[in-house]
Amino acid sequence: MTIIQLEYLLAVANCGSFSKASEVCFVTQPSLSMQIKNLEEELGVTLLDRTKKPVVPTQVGMLVIEKAREAILAYNNVK
């Protein structure tokens, strides 16, 4: 798990779209999608419901997003 993966997850949650999130993060959509897929595989859970438009977090995804916000805030405070 990396800070970048958590930032991408938050971007998708905030934007409701992988393509919009990739624009906000200044990366290609496939790259962003791959990083989130890798995070999901590492955690062994599905974080985002991709069948809905806009994309929405799953129940476990909401918990991870909450922790990701805390982690990024802590990371930025260290910087």
Backbone bond lengths (Angstrom), bond angles and torsions (degrees), N, CA, C in turn:
res aa  C-N    CA-C-N  psi(-1)  N-CA   C-N-CA  omega(-1)  CA-C   N-CA-C  phi
1 M - - - 1.447 - - 1.532 107.97 -
2 T 1.325 114.65 134.02 1.459 119.26 -179.75 1.530 110.23 -125.24
3 I 1.309 114.97 161.84 1.467 120.57 175.81 1.527 109.38 -60.76
4 I 1.314 116.71 -39.65 1.471 120.63 179.78 1.527 110.32 -59.50
5 Q 1.320 117.38 -45.06 1.467 120.16 178.60 1.521 110.86 -60.29
6 L 1.313 116.70 -41.52 1.468 120.02 179.22 1.522 110.99 -66.88
7 E 1.332 116.98 -39.38 1.466 120.08 177.24 1.522 110.89 -63.61
8 Y 1.324 117.20 -41.02 1.468 120.50 178.33 1.528 110.68 -64.83
9 L 1.315 116.60 -41.00 1.464 120.49 177.59 1.525 110.67 -59.73
10 L 1.319 116.73 -45.69 1.466 120.19 178.79 1.527 111.28 -63.95
11 A 1.318 116.65 -38.23 1.464 119.96 179.56 1.524 110.77 -62.63
12 V 1.325 117.46 -43.45 1.465 120.12 178.76 1.528 109.85 -65.58
13 A 1.313 116.59 -42.65 1.469 119.95 179.41 1.532 110.58 -62.15
14 N 1.319 117.16 -39.57 1.467 121.07 -179.07 1.522 112.51 -74.18
15 C 1.330 116.72 -36.80 1.467 121.48 -176.25 1.523 112.85 -88.56
16 G 1.336 116.75 -26.70 1.457 120.34 -177.42 1.513 113.64 75.48
17 S 1.341 115.97 13.19 1.460 120.59 -175.86 1.524 109.41 -157.11
18 F 1.333 115.28 137.99 1.463 119.33 176.49 1.520 110.86 -67.75
19 S 1.335 117.14 -39.75 1.463 119.60 -177.75 1.528 111.66 -67.84
20 K 1.326 117.88 -41.99 1.465 120.27 177.62 1.526 110.87 -66.71
21 A 1.325 116.31 -39.76 1.462 120.17 178.78 1.523 111.14 -63.42
22 S 1.325 116.77 -38.78 1.462 119.48 179.35 1.522 111.14 -64.68
23 E 1.318 117.40 -35.92 1.466 120.96 176.30 1.525 110.63 -65.05
24 V 1.317 116.79 -44.15 1.466 121.73 179.76 1.527 111.08 -63.14
25 C 1.331 116.00 -36.40 1.470 121.49 -177.38 1.528 112.85 -89.38
26 F 1.333 116.83 -3.58 1.469 122.02 179.35 1.528 112.57 59.19
27 V 1.339 115.68 42.68 1.467 122.05 175.62 1.520 107.84 -133.95
28 T 1.315 116.15 165.83 1.462 118.85 176.42 1.525 109.20 -73.43
29 Q 1.316 115.24 153.94 1.459 119.73 179.98 1.525 111.64 -63.31
30 P 1.348 119.38 -41.94 1.471 118.01 177.80 1.533 113.06 -61.25
31 S 1.321 116.76 -36.80 1.466 120.15 179.24 1.532 110.97 -65.50
32 L 1.322 115.93 -44.98 1.461 120.55 178.38 1.529 110.36 -62.88
33 S 1.320 117.01 -45.94 1.466 121.20 179.44 1.519 111.66 -59.69
34 M 1.335 116.55 -42.01 1.455 120.93 -179.66 1.536 111.12 -63.55
35 Q 1.318 117.12 -40.71 1.458 120.34 179.86 1.529 111.21 -65.09
36 I 1.313 117.20 -40.53 1.468 120.15 178.33 1.524 110.23 -69.03
37 K 1.319 117.32 -39.69 1.471 120.73 176.59 1.527 110.15 -61.33
38 N 1.333 117.20 -42.22 1.468 121.00 177.74 1.525 110.98 -61.90
39 L 1.324 116.90 -40.59 1.467 121.16 178.05 1.527 110.17 -63.45
40 E 1.336 116.60 -44.83 1.463 120.44 178.40 1.528 110.99 -61.12
41 E 1.318 116.63 -42.07 1.466 120.06 179.08 1.527 111.35 -64.83
42 E 1.327 116.65 -41.58 1.467 120.41 178.97 1.522 111.26 -62.30
43 L 1.338 116.02 -41.48 1.468 120.42 -178.96 1.527 112.34 -82.79
44 G 1.329 117.28 -18.42 1.458 121.07 179.86 1.516 113.90 74.32
45 V 1.332 116.49 27.70 1.469 121.20 -179.59 1.526 110.06 -141.56
46 T 1.318 116.00 160.60 1.460 121.72 172.10 1.521 107.27 -93.52
47 L 1.321 116.59 123.30 1.462 121.19 -176.10 1.524 112.82 -94.45
48 L 1.337 116.17 -28.52 1.460 120.62 -175.31 1.520 110.33 -128.68
49 D 1.323 116.12 137.61 1.459 121.95 174.99 1.521 107.33 -88.55
50 R 1.314 115.40 102.80 1.456 121.37 -175.88 1.524 112.34 -81.60
51 T 1.330 118.26 -7.02 1.461 121.02 -178.79 1.525 112.03 -81.08
52 K 1.308 116.61 -13.63 1.464 120.93 -178.09 1.519 110.03 -102.22
53 K 1.315 115.38 150.05 1.461 122.02 175.02 1.516 107.18 -123.64
54 P 1.289 120.37 116.23 1.458 126.41 1.37 1.535 111.49 -71.45
55 V 1.334 114.70 161.31 1.468 121.32 176.15 1.528 107.75 -60.37
56 V 1.331 116.53 134.80 1.466 120.49 -179.48 1.523 110.08 -126.56
57 P 1.327 116.20 150.73 1.471 119.22 177.29 1.527 110.97 -69.74
58 T 1.315 115.85 147.39 1.456 121.26 170.43 1.524 107.18 -74.64
59 Q 1.331 116.92 176.50 1.472 119.05 178.10 1.519 111.00 -60.40
60 V 1.321 116.70 -47.74 1.462 119.36 178.91 1.528 109.64 -67.97
61 G 1.329 116.69 -32.38 1.460 120.77 176.80 1.513 111.88 -60.02
62 M 1.330 117.16 -38.99 1.469 120.72 178.20 1.527 111.05 -62.20
63 L 1.317 116.30 -39.51 1.465 120.15 178.19 1.527 111.12 -66.03
64 V 1.328 115.72 -43.90 1.466 119.87 179.88 1.530 110.27 -65.93
65 I 1.319 117.42 -39.76 1.465 121.29 178.85 1.528 110.44 -61.74
66 E 1.323 116.59 -41.50 1.471 120.19 177.54 1.527 110.46 -60.01
67 K 1.324 116.36 -45.75 1.474 120.83 179.26 1.527 111.05 -68.16
68 A 1.339 116.99 -34.87 1.462 121.01 178.23 1.527 110.23 -63.83
69 R 1.327 116.80 -41.19 1.480 119.91 177.12 1.529 110.48 -60.22
70 E 1.318 116.29 -44.06 1.462 120.75 178.88 1.529 110.69 -63.15
71 A 1.328 116.65 -43.16 1.465 121.15 -178.13 1.523 111.23 -65.24
72 I 1.320 117.38 -42.23 1.464 120.62 -179.43 1.520 110.56 -68.56
73 L 1.319 116.48 -39.09 1.467 120.09 175.91 1.530 110.22 -60.50
74 A 1.316 116.89 -46.43 1.462 120.90 178.49 1.529 110.62 -62.76
75 Y 1.322 116.80 -42.51 1.467 121.67 179.08 1.524 110.35 -60.42
76 N 1.332 116.40 -45.76 1.470 120.22 -179.62 1.528 111.91 -66.66
77 N 1.324 117.16 -32.20 1.475 120.26 177.29 1.522 111.23 -67.91
78 V 1.323 117.50 -33.01 1.456 120.78 177.65 1.529 110.30 -69.03
79 K 1.322 115.27 -39.53 1.463 119.68 179.75 1.514 109.69 -62.82
